[in-house]
Amino acid sequence: MSDAPPYEPDTKDWTWVLDRPCPDCGFDAAAVAVADLGEEVRANAAAWPEVLGRPGATTRPEPTTWSPTEYACHVRDVHGVFAGRVAQVLAEDGARFDNWDQDEAAVVDRYDLQSPEAVLPSLAAAAERVAAAYDAVPATAWERTGLRSNGSHFTLAGLGRYHLHDVVHHLWDVG
């Protein structure tokens, strides 16, 4: 068992990244064409082997900041959540998304105890599943909508860009 202290939960509402570029990672949602979402997700996933191959990939840089491996676990799980949400928006008019507590997922799934060697193939597979889902979205479906449990309203295009920011930002987080 790990004796890592709890990390600092992220309580920010990041939906603003759809309206303006992220000052930290530089992501600009308006610059991403929906037709490119699948390839952008794949490109992000292709960068994680180098990150997880670094010495210290399981070490937290600060006691309350995730290690690169913990971030990779989160990115893997984010891909899974968004693959489900894409399918839900395509299947349901005005889809309502179940809450996903990312902090609970990190604790329950013991991100702090996972190995880079185990995380990498599952991250790659999850990224490919969601990338293929974006690739398969019909051109007429990008304006279909979904509602997050906190009330945030998304079009499918906005949902994809929001998702992409999350994974781009976390790659930036691990340098």
Residue pairs with C-beta under 8 A, 6 or more apart in sequence:
1 113
2 110
2 112
2 113
4 60
4 63
4 112
5 63
5 64
6 64
6 107
7 60
7 64
7 65
7 66
7 70
7 106
8 64
8 65
9 103
10 102
10 103
13 150
13 152
14 162
14 165
14 166
15 152
15 162
17 27
17 29
17 161
17 162
17 165
18 29
18 158
18 161
18 162
19 29
21 27
21 28
21 29
22 28
22 165
22 169
24 169
24 172
25 165
25 168
25 169
25 171
25 172
25 173
26 172
27 164
27 165
27 168
27 169
29 158
29 161
29 162
29 164
29 165
32 40
32 161
32 164
34 134
34 137
34 142
34 156
34 157
34 160
34 161
37 131
37 134
37 135
37 160
37 161
37 163
37 164
38 131
38 132
38 133
38 134
38 135
39 131
40 164
40 168
41 79
41 127
41 130
41 131
41 134
41 163
41 164
41 167
42 127
42 128
42 131
44 75
44 127
44 164
44 167
44 168
44 171
45 123
45 124
45 127
45 128
45 131
47 171
48 72
48 75
48 120
48 123
48 124
48 171
49 120
51 57
51 68
51 72
51 171
51 174
52 68
52 69
52 72
52 116
52 119
52 120
53 116
54 68
56 67
56 68
57 67
57 68
57 69
57 116
58 67
58 68
58 69
58 115
58 116
59 67
60 66
60 67
60 70
61 67
66 74
66 106
66 111
66 173
67 112
68 116
68 174
69 111
69 114
69 115
69 116
69 119
70 106
70 111
70 112
70 114
71 170
71 173
71 174
72 116
72 119
72 120
72 123
73 106
73 109
73 111
73 114
73 119
73 123
74 102
74 105
74 106
74 111
74 170
75 123
75 127
75 166
75 167
75 170
75 171
76 119
76 122
76 123
76 126
76 127
77 102
77 105
77 109
77 126
78 102
78 163
78 166
78 167
79 123
79 126
79 127
79 129
79 130
79 163
79 167
80 126
80 129
80 130
81 100
82 130
82 159
82 160
82 163
83 126
83 129
83 130
83 133
85 95
85 97
85 146
85 159
86 130
86 133
86 134
86 137
86 156
86 159
86 160
87 133
88 95
88 97
88 146
89 95
89 141
89 144
89 145
89 146
89 156
89 159
90 137
90 141
90 144
90 156
93 144
93 145
94 145
94 146
94 147
95 144
95 145
95 146
95 147
96 146
96 147
96 149
97 146
97 147
97 148
97 149
98 149
99 148
99 149
99 150
105 111
106 112
127 167
130 163
134 160
137 156
141 156
142 155
142 156
142 157
143 155
143 156
143 157
144 155
144 156
145 153
145 154
145 155
145 156
146 153
146 154
146 156
146 159
147 153
147 154
148 154
154 162
